[in-house]
Amino acid sequence: MSQTPGDDPRWASSPADPQQDPAGHDDAGHRDTGPDGETVEQDFAQEEPSLADLLAGTARGETASFSAFFESTADVVYGLALLVHADADGARTATVAVYQHLWDQADARARDLRLQSQTSVTLTHEYAGFNDAESAAETDTYRPNEYELVLEWLVPLTHRIFVERFREGIATPIPLDPVPQDQGGVAGLPEEVLEDLLALSDSQAQSVALTYLAGLTHQQVAERVGAAVPSVKSRLRDAMTRMHAQRSERRADSDPILRAAVTREDVARSGAVNRNFTNAIAADLDKGLLVELAELYALDGLDDRERALLDERALTAEPGEAQQWETRVLAARRTLSEIFAADPVPPPSHLLDEVLHSVGDQEVGVGLVEEFSNHTGEEPRRRPVLKRWMFIAGFLLVLLVGGLVIWQVSVPRDIEAVAEADPQAHLVQGYEMADGGQVDAVFSQEEDLGYVEFNDVPELDEGATYQVWLLPTGTGSPSSVGNFTAEELQSENLQVQRLAQYRTLMITVESIRGLERPQGDTVAEFQLR
């Protein structure tokens, strides 16, 4: 059985002031009295970086911050990996893949964490009716602490990476054996979640297990168990409603997000199959069922194209519908985290070294992290201990390169100037894009960076954008640099760092923003070396 929130101090909701920001900084700080009786402000938040601070430090290339973030969160990631993978070796390599992604995409992920945390806090306070600090402090209503806010973001991201690896054949999920359709249920469920799934009907438990644990899409589940696609969609939605209700019964405090996401009608309906869904996500959206698909989205029961359709519709939805969507997705993520990520397991002791080796030799930030914030307001979760080799390596590095290294890490580099100064740099000159436009680029392998300049890029049809991709040197998924209009590409040169990880830069035209894999026409593709 997974732990309930009350069993684990990391899940304890701290009585934080609602003015405290999602990164864990208290604007009020600490007041003390100086020698002359004057009030002196002391802000201790700066002395103890939060997890959000550590991720932001990772985005700046600080290996120490990255190591501290790993040691603070890896047991949750590794615990989930063991739950959904067929063997421990697959769980280990999957955990490494998660932290490779966090290093490679640290800037974007730090921004995602900040935005999602702000949304979570705002919605929680709004539904709880918090108007000021005093009303928030006096209520026993659940409010996520900083650690929980990070898990609300990290667990879904981790699960999506695991699912992508399953679907690409890189990893093997836990073997589950569906019982025939007329009986329902599934054999091979992990003991950790058996009790949590007892509240579900056999067909609901079957659909949730095959989707969340085995990484199947809802269409694949339907084919696997011989059920209609609309029925599987309904089972997944209604299963989440029942798990929400079970979570509410366990909590000593009341989660306003659950109250807003689940109505009495939802609970009553969750025992029967609702036929309102269609066979296709696009048709469901045409029927106005965006909000009803929130649980399927949170469970990762969609393929990339379907997920992109929902993302696009949520961005263009009316404010009321968009808020309902965000609320339902957030409620599902909180419940899924408490059920499937509540059994943390410390990873093998060598795993951090393996992760650091996989991301390459990077500079260690000069502000070495010795402590981080207390996530629960009670006992510290774990103080990340900097590896002895970090100090030795840092000391030897200073001795070997002295003032040169100090200058390099303390003075921001002009990427374009550095790339152009390399006599061995790889040049791309006058590259003609497929539909018009010209590209010039300079890539320095020595400095592991470069830049791209665009000229005369044609405007696209309304709603379409250019999406820039970096394709990895080995196996793995492409990394999206972002979506751009023609004007945006031409207004500022595109800078690229950590070139050693990639072999090709590719540009596609996409009708939907934020895709995780190229789907549109390719208009440019050239080597980085």
C-alpha positions in Angstrom: 0.0 0.0 0.0 1.3 3.5 -0.8 1.7 5.9 2.1 -1.0 8.4 2.8 -0.2 12.1 3.1 -0.3 11.8 6.9 2.3 9.0 7.0 5.1 10.9 5.3 6.4 14.2 6.7 7.4 15.4 3.2 3.7 15.5 2.3 2.8 17.5 5.4 1.3 20.8 4.5 3.2 23.7 6.1 1.3 26.7 7.4 3.0 29.0 4.9 1.8 32.5 4.4 0.0 32.7 1.1 2.3 35.6 0.2 5.2 33.2 0.1 6.2 32.6 -3.5 6.1 29.1 -5.1 9.9 28.9 -4.9 9.7 29.0 -1.1 10.9 32.6 -0.5 9.1 34.5 2.3 8.9 38.1 1.4 8.6 39.1 5.0 12.0 37.6 5.9 13.1 37.9 9.6 13.1 41.0 11.7 15.8 41.5 14.4 16.9 44.4 16.5 20.2 46.2 15.9 22.5 47.6 18.5 20.8 51.0 18.5 17.3 49.5 18.7 16.6 49.9 15.0 14.8 47.1 13.1 17.1 45.1 10.9 15.8 42.9 8.1 17.4 39.5 7.7 16.4 37.3 4.8 17.5 33.7 5.5 15.8 32.4 2.3 18.9 33.3 0.4 21.0 31.1 2.6 18.9 28.0 2.0 18.1 27.5 -1.7 14.8 25.9 -2.4 14.3 23.1 -5.0 13.2 25.8 -7.5 16.4 27.7 -6.8 18.5 24.5 -7.4 16.8 23.9 -10.7 17.4 27.5 -11.7 21.0 27.0 -10.8 21.1 24.0 -13.0 19.9 26.1 -15.9 23.0 28.3 -15.3 25.2 25.2 -15.6 25.9 24.8 -11.9 26.7 21.1 -11.3 26.5 21.5 -7.6 22.9 22.8 -7.8 22.0 19.9 -10.2 23.6 17.4 -7.8 21.6 18.8 -4.8 18.4 18.7 -6.8 19.1 15.1 -7.7 19.8 14.1 -4.2 16.6 15.8 -3.0 14.2 14.2 -5.5 15.8 11.1 -6.9 14.2 8.7 -4.5 10.8 9.7 -5.8 11.8 9.4 -9.4 13.6 6.0 -8.8 10.7 4.7 -6.7 8.3 5.5 -9.6 10.7 3.9 -12.1 10.9 0.7 -10.1 7.1 0.6 -10.0 6.5 0.8 -13.7 9.6 -0.9 -15.2 10.0 -4.7 -15.7 13.4 -4.8 -13.9 15.7 -2.7 -11.8 18.2 -2.1 -14.6 15.5 -0.5 -16.7 14.5 1.6 -13.7 18.0 2.8 -13.3 18.6 3.8 -16.9 15.2 5.5 -17.0 16.1 7.5 -13.9 19.3 8.6 -15.6 17.2 9.6 -18.6 15.0 11.8 -16.5 17.9 13.8 -15.0 19.7 14.0 -18.4 16.5 15.7 -19.6 16.5 18.0 -16.6 20.1 19.0 -17.3 19.6 19.4 -21.1 16.3 21.4 -20.7 16.9 23.0 -17.4 16.1 26.5 -18.5 12.7 25.5 -20.0 11.9 23.1 -17.1 12.7 25.8 -14.5 10.3 28.1 -16.3 7.6 25.4 -16.4 8.0 24.7 -12.7 7.6 28.4 -11.9 4.5 28.8 -14.0 2.8 25.6 -12.8 3.6 26.4 -9.2 2.0 29.8 -9.6 -1.1 28.3 -11.2 -1.4 25.7 -8.4 -1.1 28.2 -5.6 -3.4 30.6 -7.3 -6.2 28.0 -7.9 -5.8 26.5 -4.5 -6.2 29.9 -2.8 -9.0 31.0 -5.1 -11.1 27.9 -4.4 -10.3 28.0 -0.7 -11.5 31.6 -0.5 -8.2 33.0 0.9 -8.4 36.7 0.8 -5.5 37.6 3.0 -2.7 36.1 5.0 -4.8 36.0 8.2 -7.6 34.0 6.7 -5.1 31.5 5.1 -3.2 31.1 8.4 -6.4 30.3 10.4 -7.8 27.6 8.2 -7.0 23.9 8.1 -7.6 23.8 4.3 -4.9 21.9 2.4 -2.2 24.1 0.8 0.7 22.5 -1.0 4.1 23.2 0.4 7.2 23.8 -1.8 8.1 20.2 -1.9 4.6 19.2 -3.0 4.6 21.9 -5.7 7.8 20.4 -7.1 6.3 16.9 -7.1 3.1 18.1 -8.9 5.4 19.2 -11.7 8.2 16.5 -11.5 6.1 13.3 -11.2 4.1 14.0 -14.4 7.2 15.0 -16.3 9.0 11.8 -15.1 6.0 9.7 -16.0 5.9 11.1 -19.5 9.5 10.4 -20.1 9.0 6.8 -18.9 6.0 6.4 -21.2 7.8 7.8 -24.2 10.6 5.3 -23.6 8.1 2.4 -23.5 6.4 3.5 -26.7 9.7 3.9 -28.5 10.8 0.4 -27.4 13.8 1.8 -25.4 12.5 0.4 -22.1 10.2 -2.4 -21.0 7.2 -1.7 -18.7 6.0 -3.9 -15.9 4.3 -7.0 -17.4 0.5 -6.8 -16.9 -1.9 -9.5 -18.0 -5.5 -8.2 -18.7 -8.2 -10.6 -17.6 -10.7 -11.3 -20.4 -13.2 -8.5 -21.1 -16.2 -10.3 -19.6 -14.4 -10.4 -16.2 -12.3 -7.3 -16.2 -9.3 -6.7 -14.0 -5.6 -7.2 -14.6 -3.0 -9.6 -13.2 0.5 -8.5 -12.2 -0.3 -5.3 -10.3 2.5 -4.1 -7.9 1.6 -4.6 -4.3 2.3 -1.0 -3.6 -0.9 0.1 -5.4 -3.2 -2.8 -4.9 -5.1 -1.2 -2.0 -5.4 2.1 -3.8 -7.1 0.5 -6.7 -9.6 -1.4 -4.7 -12.0 1.5 -4.9 -12.3 1.0 -8.7 -14.4 -1.4 -10.7 -12.4 -4.2 -12.3 -12.7 -2.6 -15.7 -11.6 0.8 -14.3 -8.6 -0.7 -12.5 -7.7 -2.5 -15.7 -7.7 0.6 -17.8 -5.8 2.7 -15.3 -3.1 0.0 -14.9 -2.6 -0.5 -18.6 -2.5 3.3 -19.2 -0.4 4.6 -16.3 1.8 1.6 -15.4 2.3 0.0 -18.8 2.2 3.3 -20.8 -0.4 2.3 -23.4 -2.6 4.9 -25.1 -6.3 4.7 -24.6 -6.7 3.3 -28.1 -4.1 0.6 -27.4 -6.0 -0.2 -24.1 -9.2 -0.6 -26.0 -7.6 -2.9 -28.5 -5.8 -4.9 -25.8 -9.0 -5.6 -23.8 -11.5 -5.7 -26.6 -13.5 -2.7 -25.5 -14.9 0.3 -27.3 -12.6 3.4 -27.3 -15.3 5.7 -25.8 -15.8 3.2 -23.0 -12.1 3.2 -22.1 -12.1 7.0 -22.1 -15.0 7.0 -19.7 -13.5 4.3 -17.5 -10.3 6.4 -17.1 -12.2 9.6 -16.3 -14.5 7.9 -13.8 -11.7 5.9 -12.2 -10.0 9.2 -11.4 -13.2 10.5 -9.8 -13.2 7.4 -7.5 -9.6 7.8 -6.6 -10.2 11.5 -5.8 -13.0 10.5 -3.4 -10.7 8.0 -1.7 -8.0 10.6 -1.4 -10.4 13.1 0.2 -11.5 10.5 2.8 -7.9 9.9 3.8 -6.9 13.5 4.2 -7.4 15.3 7.6 -7.6 18.6 5.7 -9.7 19.5 2.7 -8.2 20.1 -0.7 -10.1 22.9 -2.5 -8.9 21.7 -5.9 -10.6 18.4 -5.3 -13.8 20.1 -4.2 -13.8 22.2 -7.3 -12.9 19.3 -9.7 -15.3 16.7 -8.4 -19.0 17.2 -7.9 -21.6 14.9 -6.4 -22.8 14.2 -9.9 -19.3 13.1 -10.9 -19.2 10.6 -8.0 -22.6 9.2 -8.8 -21.8 8.8 -12.4 -18.4 7.1 -11.8 -20.1 3.7 -11.4 -21.4 3.5 -15.0 -19.9 3.9 -18.5 -20.7 7.2 -20.1 -21.1 6.9 -23.9 -20.8 10.7 -24.6 -17.2 10.2 -25.9 -16.5 9.4 -29.5 -13.8 7.3 -31.1 -11.6 10.4 -31.9 -10.2 13.1 -29.7 -10.8 15.7 -32.4 -14.5 14.8 -32.5 -14.7 14.9 -28.7 -13.3 18.5 -28.8 -15.9 19.4 -31.5 -18.5 18.2 -29.0 -17.1 20.5 -26.3 -15.6 17.8 -24.2 -12.2 19.4 -23.5 -12.7 19.4 -19.7 -13.9 15.8 -19.7 -10.6 14.8 -21.3 -8.5 16.3 -18.5 -8.0 12.9 -16.6 -7.0 11.1 -19.8 -4.4 13.9 -20.4 -3.0 13.6 -16.8 -2.8 9.8 -17.1 -0.7 10.2 -20.3 -3.2 8.1 -22.2 -2.8 10.1 -25.4 -0.4 9.9 -28.3 1.7 13.0 -29.2 -0.7 14.4 -31.8 -3.8 14.0 -29.5 -1.9 15.7 -26.6 -0.9 18.6 -28.9 -4.6 19.0 -29.9 -5.7 19.3 -26.3 -2.8 21.7 -25.5 -3.9 23.9 -28.4 -7.6 23.8 -27.5 -6.8 24.6 -23.8 -4.8 27.7 -24.8 -7.6 29.0 -27.0 -10.5 28.1 -24.6 -12.7 30.7 -22.9 -11.4 31.7 -19.5 -14.0 29.7 -17.5 -13.4 26.5 -19.5 -9.6 27.0 -19.4 -9.8 27.3 -15.6 -11.9 24.1 -15.3 -9.4 22.3 -17.5 -6.4 23.4 -15.4 -8.3 22.5 -12.2 -9.2 19.0 -13.4 -5.7 18.3 -14.6 -4.1 19.6 -11.4 -6.5 17.5 -9.3 -5.6 14.4 -11.3 -1.9 15.0 -11.0 -2.1 15.5 -7.2 -4.0 12.2 -6.8 -1.7 10.3 -9.1 1.3 11.6 -7.3 0.0 10.5 -3.9 -0.9 7.0 -5.2 2.0 6.1 -7.5 4.9 8.2 -6.2 4.3 7.7 -2.5 6.9 4.9 -2.2 10.2 6.6 -2.7 13.3 4.3 -3.0 16.9 5.7 -2.6 18.7 5.0 -5.9 22.0 3.2 -6.1 24.8 5.2 -4.6 26.7 5.4 -7.8 23.7 6.8 -9.8 24.5 10.4 -9.3 28.0 9.9 -10.7 26.5 8.0 -13.6 24.2 10.9 -14.3 27.0 13.5 -14.1 29.1 11.4 -16.4 26.3 11.1 -18.9 25.8 14.9 -19.1 29.5 15.5 -19.6 32.1 17.5 -17.7 30.6 20.8 -16.7 31.7 23.7 -14.6 30.8 23.5 -10.9 29.0 26.7 -9.8 31.1 28.9 -7.6 28.2 29.1 -5.0 28.4 25.5 -3.8 25.1 24.4 -2.2 25.4 23.2 1.4 21.7 23.4 2.4 18.3 23.7 0.9 15.0 24.7 2.3 12.9 22.7 4.7 10.0 21.5 2.6 7.5 20.6 5.3 8.1 23.0 8.1 8.9 20.1 10.4 11.9 17.8 9.8 14.4 18.4 7.0 13.8 15.9 4.2 17.4 15.4 3.4 20.3 17.7 3.3 22.2 17.2 0.1 25.8 16.4 0.8 28.3 17.6 -1.8 30.5 14.8 -3.0 34.1 15.0 -1.9 35.2 14.6 -5.4 33.5 17.9 -6.2 35.7 19.8 -3.8 38.8 17.9 -4.9 38.1 18.5 -8.6 37.3 22.1 -8.0 40.5 22.6 -6.1 42.6 20.9 -8.8 40.9 22.8 -11.5 41.8 26.1 -9.8 45.4 25.0 -9.4 45.7 23.9 -13.0 44.1 26.8 -14.8 44.1 29.5 -12.2 43.1 33.0 -13.1 41.9 31.9 -16.6 39.1 29.7 -15.3 38.1 32.3 -12.7 37.8 34.8 -15.5 35.8 32.4 -17.7 33.2 31.5 -15.0 32.8 35.0 -13.7 32.5 37.0 -17.0 29.5 36.2 -19.3 30.7 35.1 -22.7 29.6 36.6 -26.0 28.6 33.4 -27.7 28.7 34.8 -31.2 32.2 36.4 -30.6 33.5 33.2 -29.0 32.2 31.0 -31.9 33.6 33.3 -34.6 37.0 33.4 -32.8 37.5 29.6 -33.3 39.5 29.1 -36.5 38.2 25.5 -36.7 34.6 26.5 -36.4 32.1 24.8 -38.7 30.4 27.4 -41.0 27.0 27.2 -42.7 26.9 29.9 -45.4 24.0 30.9 -47.6 21.9 27.8 -46.8 18.6 28.1 -48.7 15.5 27.1 -46.8 13.0 25.0 -48.8 10.2 27.6 -49.0 12.5 30.7 -49.1 14.8 32.3 -46.6 18.5 32.0 -46.0 20.6 30.7 -43.1 24.1 31.5 -42.0 25.6 29.8 -38.9 28.8 29.3 -37.0 29.4 26.3 -34.7 32.5 25.9 -32.6 33.2 22.3 -31.4 36.1 23.6 -29.3 33.9 25.9 -27.3 30.7 23.7 -27.6 28.5 26.5 -28.8 27.4 28.4 -31.8 24.7 30.6 -33.4 22.3 30.8 -36.3 21.3 33.9 -38.3 18.2 34.0 -40.5 17.4 36.3 -43.4 14.4 36.8 -45.8 12.3 34.1 -44.0 8.8 34.1 -45.5 5.7 34.7 -43.3 3.6 31.6 -42.7 -0.2 31.1 -42.8 -2.1 32.2 -39.7 -1.5 29.9 -36.8 1.6 28.2 -38.2 5.1 28.7 -36.8 8.6 27.6 -37.5 9.7 25.0 -34.9 13.5 24.6 -34.4 14.8 21.2 -33.3 18.2 19.8 -32.2 18.6 16.1 -33.1 20.8 14.1 -30.7 24.1 12.5 -31.7 22.9 9.0 -30.7 19.5 7.5 -30.0 16.9 9.6 -28.3 14.2 12.2 -28.9 14.8 15.5 -30.6 15.0 18.6 -28.4 12.7 21.5 -29.3 14.4 24.9 -29.2 11.0 26.6 -29.6 8.4 27.9 -31.9 9.0 31.2 -33.9 7.4 33.5 -36.3 9.4 34.7 -39.3 9.9 38.0 -37.6 11.2 36.4 -34.4 13.7 34.3 -36.3 15.1 37.3 -38.1 15.0 39.7 -35.1 17.7 38.0 -33.0 20.2 35.3 -33.8 19.5 31.9 -32.4 22.2 30.8 -29.9 23.0 27.1 -29.3 25.1 25.6 -26.5 26.2 22.1 -25.6 26.7 21.2 -29.2 28.4 17.9 -28.4 25.1 16.4 -27.5 23.6 17.1 -31.0 24.4 16.4 -34.6 21.8 18.2 -36.6 19.6 21.4 -36.5 16.3 21.0 -38.2 13.4 23.4 -38.8 9.8 22.3 -39.5 6.6 24.2 -40.1 4.0 23.2 -37.5 0.3 24.2 -37.2 0.4 23.4 -33.4 2.8 25.0 -31.0 4.8 23.0 -28.5 5.0 19.6 -30.2 7.5 17.2 -28.7 8.3 15.6 -32.1 8.4 17.0 -35.6 5.2 16.4 -37.6 5.2 19.2 -40.2 7.2 19.8 -43.4 10.9 20.1 -43.0 12.2 23.4 -44.5 15.8 23.3 -43.3 18.2 20.6 -42.0 22.0 20.9 -41.6 24.8 19.4 -39.6 26.3 21.1 -36.6 29.8 19.9 -37.3 
